[in-house]
């Protein structure tokens, strides 16, 4: 399961509902939540956050806040 999948599971979010509200296919939602190599696009992140009543910046920080610049935090 991906980080996005874990966030949705913790919030008890129905992926089919998110797919309907965002216009993303169920297959794409499954890819984003189950396939670690799937790349989440910014527009998808924004739509998913809005669909689950979460601030898009908060979702971005939850998913990618651990990233650091090269040479930083070593």
N, C-alpha and C positions, 0 to 999 in steps of 0.2 A: 504494500500500500504506500502511496506517496504522501508527502506532508499535507497536500491539499485533501487527499482522501481521509487522513486522520482528523483534520480540522472539521470536515463535514460530518464524520462519524461521531466525534465528540459533541457536536451540536445537534445530533440526530436529524440531519438534513436528508431529505428524500432527493436522490439524484435525478429522478424523473421529473420532479417538480422544478428543479433548477434548470434542467434541459428545456422544459416548456417555457419557463419565464425568460430564459436568455436567448433561446433560438438555437442553442447548441444541440447537436444530435446526442442521443443516448450513448452511441458508440464513442463519441468524443469525450463525453463526461467519464465514461469508463476508462478510456485511455488516460485522461488527466488524473484520475484517482487511483489507478491500479498499476500503471506503467512508469517505473522510475525514470526512464529516458525520455518521457514525453515532455515537450517544451510548452509551457503555458504562455500564451501571448498576452500582452497588456490589455487588449480589448476584452479577452475572455476573463481575465482576472477582475476587471472592472465590473463586467456584467454579473459574474458569479457573486461578487461581494454585494452588489445591489440586490440580487435575488434572495440573499440570505440575511438581509438587513444588517450588513456589516460595512463599516467605513472601508473603502478600497485601500486607503493608505495603511490601515490597521492590518488588513489581510496581506498586503505586500510586506509589511514588517514581520508578520508571523511566518511567512514563507521564506523570505530572503534576508531578514535582519541579521543573520549570522555571518553574512558575507563581509569580507574586509578587503581593502585595497592591498596590492602587493607591497610588502615591506611594512605594513601596519599590523600591529597586534601580535607580532612574533615574539 
